[in-house]
Amino acid sequence: MAGKFDLKKSPSGKYMFNLKAGNGQIILTSELYESKSAAENGITSVQKNAGDDSRYERKESKRGEPYFVLKATNGQVIGKSEMYSGSSGMENGIESVKKNGPSAEVADNT
């Protein structure tokens, strides 16, 4: 099963998306956008940037948990991963975004 973007409206009325792997697990979560078109532009940006390893910033939470953010060419954060228990899990998450992001279909649940 292929990955997909789950585009939805948040309880606050803003728009966001999750990139899900083929197994349905969320691998990347967007920021909140004011408009649906801005969220769709965010999805396009993930599709363009997901395959480029230099767009990923590997980070660590205050509790020492690894996670990553995906950035656009202008340096703006497009999406953020979940917290992982170890760096190998984080690297697997990045590989999953690289694999699923460029070709994932969009499921419009707004």
C-alpha positions as CSV (number, residue, x, y, z in Angstrom):
1,M,0.0,0.0,0.0
2,A,1.3,3.4,-0.9
3,G,1.7,6.4,1.4
4,K,-0.8,9.2,1.4
5,F,-1.3,12.8,2.6
6,D,-4.2,13.2,5.0
7,L,-5.4,16.8,4.5
8,K,-7.8,17.9,7.2
9,K,-9.3,20.8,9.1
10,S,-8.2,21.2,12.8
11,P,-10.7,21.9,15.6
12,S,-9.5,25.5,15.5
13,G,-10.6,25.9,11.9
14,K,-7.1,25.8,10.4
15,Y,-5.8,23.3,7.9
16,M,-3.0,20.7,8.3
17,F,-1.9,17.4,6.9
18,N,-0.2,14.2,8.0
19,L,2.0,12.1,5.7
20,K,1.2,8.5,6.4
21,A,3.3,5.5,5.4
22,G,1.7,2.6,3.5
23,N,0.9,0.9,6.9
24,G,-1.1,4.0,8.0
25,Q,1.5,5.3,10.5
26,I,2.0,9.0,10.6
27,I,5.5,9.9,9.5
28,L,5.3,13.7,9.1
29,T,2.9,16.3,10.5
30,S,2.6,19.8,9.1
31,E,2.2,23.1,10.8
32,L,-1.3,24.7,10.9
33,Y,-2.2,26.8,7.9
34,E,-4.8,29.6,7.6
35,S,-6.2,28.3,4.3
36,K,-6.7,25.1,2.5
37,S,-4.6,26.3,-0.5
38,A,-1.7,27.1,1.8
39,A,-1.9,23.5,3.2
40,E,-2.0,22.2,-0.3
41,N,1.2,24.2,-1.1
42,G,2.8,22.6,1.9
43,I,2.0,19.2,0.5
44,T,3.5,20.2,-2.8
45,S,6.6,21.4,-1.0
46,V,7.0,18.0,0.8
47,Q,6.6,16.2,-2.5
48,K,9.5,18.4,-4.0
49,N,11.8,18.3,-1.0
50,A,11.3,14.8,0.5
51,G,13.9,13.1,-1.6
52,D,16.7,15.5,-0.7
53,D,18.6,14.4,2.5
54,S,20.0,17.9,3.0
55,R,16.4,19.2,3.7
56,Y,16.2,17.1,6.9
57,E,17.3,18.5,10.1
58,R,18.0,15.9,12.8
59,K,17.1,17.1,16.3
60,E,16.8,16.0,19.8
61,S,14.0,16.9,22.3
62,K,14.6,18.2,25.8
63,R,14.0,14.7,27.0
64,G,16.7,13.3,24.6
65,E,14.3,11.9,22.1
66,P,15.5,12.1,18.4
67,Y,13.1,13.6,15.8
68,F,13.5,15.4,12.5
69,V,12.1,18.3,10.6
70,L,11.8,18.7,6.9
71,K,12.6,22.1,5.5
72,A,11.8,23.8,2.2
73,T,14.5,25.5,0.1
74,N,13.9,28.8,1.9
75,G,14.6,27.1,5.3
76,Q,11.0,27.1,6.5
77,V,9.9,24.0,8.3
78,I,7.3,22.1,6.3
79,G,6.7,19.2,8.7
80,K,7.9,17.5,11.8
81,S,8.2,13.8,12.8
82,E,7.1,12.1,15.9
83,M,9.6,11.5,18.8
84,Y,11.6,8.3,18.4
85,S,13.2,6.1,21.0
86,G,16.5,6.0,19.2
87,S,18.4,7.5,16.2
88,S,17.9,4.4,14.1
89,G,14.1,4.8,14.3
90,M,14.5,8.4,13.3
91,E,16.6,7.5,10.3
92,N,14.0,4.9,9.3
93,G,11.4,7.6,9.6
94,I,13.4,9.9,7.3
95,E,13.8,7.0,4.8
96,S,10.0,6.5,4.9
97,V,9.3,10.2,4.1
98,K,11.8,10.0,1.3
99,K,10.1,6.9,-0.1
100,N,6.5,8.0,0.4
101,G,6.5,11.8,0.1
102,P,7.3,12.4,-3.5
103,S,4.5,10.2,-4.9
104,A,1.9,10.0,-2.1
105,E,-1.7,10.7,-3.1
106,V,-3.7,13.4,-1.3
107,A,-6.8,12.3,0.7
108,D,-8.9,15.5,1.2
109,N,-10.8,15.1,4.4
110,T,-11.7,18.7,4.9
